[in-house]
Amino acid sequence: MQILPHVGDDASQSAVGRPSAGSSVGQLKSYFEELEEKLRVKTSLRMAFQCLSWISILLCIAQVSSMPTKCQLQQTLMAKTHNLLETMTGPVPLQCLDDIPVEIKSPTWALQSNNSKQDVGAAKAVYKSLMKVSSLMESDSFPQSWDADKLVKFQIIVDRQIEESECITRIKTQKEEDDFAVRDAALTDYFDKLEKLLKEKEFSVCAWEVVRREVLSVLQFILVENSNNFWLTV
């Protein structure tokens, strides 16, 4: 009795003519070559299907990744920033109560959004303010009375807001709806004065208290006075 070769795929066998008991060596060789070719084709098709499946998955991921996301500031992070700065130290030292320069006044109008058309300019102004605050707080000469742990947390959250809302700077609007240039000029002048005060007062406790109170007033205004469209709620 002649033993025929066993192949695991019945479909491949049915598509290839089985050799008879009296088949010659040449016929058997042709049979195996044809069978091998059929299996090679099936393997190639299977691999092609798997590749197409992976390509489809990657395309779906790319599509989701490229979908536009809301580019807004996070109100919860801004509130945490304000709370940390407010509770970072105790009451203002008595000797500092009269040490408030008259010429330094925060341009709150530059941070306000009264309607949706002003949201972009105001959001960019807030982003610029966060960058300025981060720059001011990079000093290593803070008053010893300030809570070091809260100060570090404050710096981390400010930097996080800057990183996560950087997309705001790339929002495109019509020129008449984006008045950031005017806001930017006012804010730059304001924060430059605060930085100058610190240097002139040699980073004294009273100078830092002036800066802390000014930044607190800026953060408080941002939180209270802007429209609901301004914030991303998370």
C-alpha positions as CSV (number, residue, x, y, z in Angstrom):
1,M,0.0,0.0,0.0
2,Q,1.4,3.4,-1.0
3,I,1.4,6.1,1.6
4,L,0.4,9.5,0.4
5,P,1.8,12.7,1.9
6,H,-0.3,14.3,4.7
7,V,-1.1,18.0,4.3
8,G,-2.9,19.9,7.1
9,D,-5.0,22.1,4.8
10,D,-7.8,20.1,3.1
11,A,-8.6,23.0,0.9
12,S,-5.1,23.0,-0.5
13,Q,-5.3,19.3,-1.1
14,S,-8.6,19.5,-3.0
15,A,-7.2,22.2,-5.2
16,V,-4.2,20.0,-6.2
17,G,-4.7,16.7,-8.0
18,R,-3.6,13.7,-5.9
19,P,-1.1,11.4,-7.6
20,S,-2.3,7.8,-8.3
21,A,-0.8,4.7,-6.9
22,G,1.2,4.2,-10.1
23,S,2.5,7.7,-10.3
24,S,6.1,8.2,-11.5
25,V,8.7,10.1,-9.6
26,G,8.3,13.1,-12.0
27,Q,4.5,13.2,-11.3
28,L,5.1,13.0,-7.5
29,K,7.7,15.9,-7.8
30,S,5.2,18.0,-9.8
31,Y,2.5,17.2,-7.2
32,F,4.6,18.5,-4.4
33,E,5.8,21.6,-6.3
34,E,2.2,22.5,-7.1
35,L,1.1,21.9,-3.5
36,E,4.0,24.0,-2.2
37,E,3.0,26.9,-4.6
38,K,-0.6,26.7,-3.4
39,L,0.5,27.0,0.2
40,R,2.9,29.9,-0.6
41,V,0.0,31.8,-2.2
42,K,-2.3,31.2,0.8
43,T,0.5,32.3,3.2
44,S,1.1,35.5,1.2
45,L,-2.6,36.3,1.2
46,R,-2.8,35.7,4.9
47,M,0.2,38.0,5.6
48,A,-1.3,40.6,3.2
49,F,-4.6,40.5,5.2
50,Q,-2.7,41.0,8.5
51,C,-0.8,43.9,7.1
52,L,-4.0,45.6,5.9
53,S,-5.5,45.0,9.3
54,W,-2.6,46.8,11.0
55,I,-2.7,49.6,8.5
56,S,-6.4,50.1,9.2
57,I,-5.7,50.3,12.9
58,L,-2.9,52.8,12.5
59,L,-5.1,55.0,10.2
60,C,-7.8,55.0,12.9
61,I,-5.3,56.0,15.5
62,A,-3.9,58.8,13.3
63,Q,-7.4,60.1,12.6
64,V,-8.3,60.2,16.3
65,S,-5.0,61.9,17.1
66,S,-5.5,64.6,14.5
67,M,-9.0,65.5,15.7
68,P,-9.1,69.0,17.0
69,T,-9.3,69.3,20.8
70,K,-10.6,72.2,22.9
71,C,-7.8,74.6,23.4
72,Q,-8.8,76.4,26.6
73,L,-7.4,77.2,30.0
74,Q,-8.3,75.0,32.9
75,Q,-10.2,76.9,35.6
76,T,-9.4,74.3,38.3
77,L,-5.6,74.7,37.8
78,M,-5.9,78.4,37.9
79,A,-7.9,78.2,41.2
80,K,-5.2,75.9,42.7
81,T,-2.5,78.4,41.6
82,H,-4.4,81.2,43.4
83,N,-5.0,79.2,46.5
84,L,-1.3,78.2,46.9
85,L,0.0,81.7,46.4
86,E,-2.6,83.1,48.9
87,T,-1.8,80.6,51.6
88,M,1.9,80.5,51.0
89,T,2.6,82.9,53.9
90,G,0.8,84.7,56.7
91,P,-0.4,88.3,56.9
92,V,1.6,91.0,55.2
93,P,4.3,92.3,57.6
94,L,3.3,95.7,59.1
95,Q,6.4,97.4,57.8
96,C,5.4,96.5,54.3
97,L,1.8,97.9,54.4
98,D,2.9,101.3,53.1
99,D,5.4,99.9,50.6
100,I,3.1,99.8,47.6
101,P,4.4,101.7,44.6
102,V,1.6,103.9,43.2
103,E,2.9,103.6,39.6
104,I,2.3,99.8,39.5
105,K,-1.2,99.0,38.6
106,S,-2.4,95.8,37.0
107,P,-4.0,96.3,33.6
108,T,-7.0,94.2,34.4
109,W,-8.8,95.2,31.1
110,A,-6.1,93.3,29.2
111,L,-7.2,90.0,30.9
112,Q,-10.9,90.4,30.5
113,S,-13.2,88.7,28.0
114,N,-16.6,90.3,27.7
115,N,-17.9,88.2,24.8
116,S,-16.9,85.3,22.6
117,K,-15.1,87.5,20.1
118,Q,-12.7,88.6,22.8
119,D,-12.0,85.1,24.2
120,V,-8.9,84.5,22.0
121,G,-7.2,87.7,22.8
122,A,-7.9,87.4,26.5
123,A,-6.8,83.7,26.6
124,K,-3.5,84.7,24.9
125,A,-3.1,87.5,27.5
126,V,-3.6,85.0,30.4
127,Y,-1.1,82.7,28.8
128,K,1.4,85.5,28.6
129,S,0.7,86.4,32.2
130,L,1.4,82.8,33.3
131,M,4.7,83.0,31.5
132,K,5.6,86.2,33.2
133,V,4.6,84.9,36.6
134,S,6.8,81.8,36.0
135,S,9.7,84.0,35.1
136,L,9.3,86.2,38.3
137,M,9.1,83.1,40.5
138,E,12.2,81.5,39.2
139,S,14.3,83.4,41.7
140,D,16.0,81.6,44.6
141,S,15.7,84.6,47.0
142,F,12.2,84.2,48.3
143,P,11.4,85.2,51.9
144,Q,12.1,82.5,54.5
145,S,8.6,82.9,55.9
146,W,7.1,81.5,52.7
147,D,6.1,77.9,52.7
148,A,8.7,76.1,50.5
149,D,6.4,73.1,49.8
150,K,3.6,75.3,48.6
151,L,6.0,77.5,46.6
152,V,7.3,74.4,44.7
153,K,3.7,73.2,44.0
154,F,2.8,76.7,42.8
155,Q,5.7,76.8,40.4
156,I,4.9,73.3,39.1
157,I,1.2,74.1,38.4
158,V,2.0,77.4,36.7
159,D,4.5,75.6,34.4
160,R,1.9,72.8,33.8
161,Q,-0.7,75.4,32.7
162,I,1.9,77.0,30.4
163,E,2.7,73.7,28.8
164,E,-0.9,72.4,28.4
165,S,-2.3,75.7,27.1
166,E,0.5,76.5,24.7
167,C,-1.9,75.7,21.8
168,I,-3.6,79.0,22.6
169,T,-0.8,80.9,21.0
170,R,-1.5,79.2,17.7
171,I,-5.2,79.9,17.5
172,K,-6.0,81.8,14.3
173,T,-8.7,84.4,14.2
174,Q,-9.7,87.4,12.1
175,K,-7.6,90.5,13.0
176,E,-10.5,92.4,14.3
177,E,-11.3,89.6,16.8
178,D,-7.7,89.2,18.1
179,D,-6.6,92.2,20.0
180,F,-3.7,90.4,21.8
181,A,-1.0,92.8,20.6
182,V,-2.5,95.7,22.6
183,R,-3.0,93.5,25.7
184,D,0.5,92.1,25.4
185,A,2.1,95.5,25.4
186,A,0.2,96.5,28.6
187,L,1.0,93.2,30.4
188,T,4.7,93.4,29.4
189,D,5.0,96.9,30.9
190,Y,3.3,95.8,34.1
191,F,5.4,92.7,34.8
192,D,8.6,94.5,33.8
193,K,7.8,97.0,36.6
194,L,7.3,94.2,39.1
195,E,10.7,92.7,38.1
196,K,12.3,96.1,38.3
197,L,10.9,96.6,41.8
198,L,12.4,93.3,43.0
199,K,15.8,94.2,41.7
200,E,15.7,97.8,43.1
201,K,14.6,96.6,46.5
202,E,17.2,93.8,46.3
203,F,14.5,91.1,46.6
204,S,13.5,92.2,50.1
205,V,10.5,90.7,52.0
206,C,8.4,93.8,51.3
207,A,9.2,93.8,47.6
208,W,8.2,90.1,47.4
209,E,5.0,90.9,49.2
210,V,4.1,93.6,46.7
211,V,4.7,91.1,43.9
212,R,2.7,88.3,45.6
213,R,-0.3,90.6,46.2
214,E,-0.1,91.9,42.6
215,V,0.0,88.4,41.2
216,L,-2.9,87.3,43.5
217,S,-5.0,90.2,42.2
218,V,-4.3,89.2,38.6
219,L,-5.2,85.6,39.2
220,Q,-8.3,86.6,41.1
221,F,-9.5,88.8,38.3
222,I,-8.9,86.1,35.7
223,L,-10.9,83.6,37.7
224,V,-13.9,85.9,38.4
225,E,-14.3,88.2,35.5
226,N,-14.1,86.0,32.4
227,S,-16.9,84.3,30.6
228,N,-17.8,80.6,30.8
229,N,-16.6,80.1,27.2
230,F,-13.1,81.0,28.4
231,W,-12.6,77.9,30.5
232,L,-12.1,74.2,29.9
233,T,-13.9,72.3,32.7
234,V,-12.2,69.0,33.6
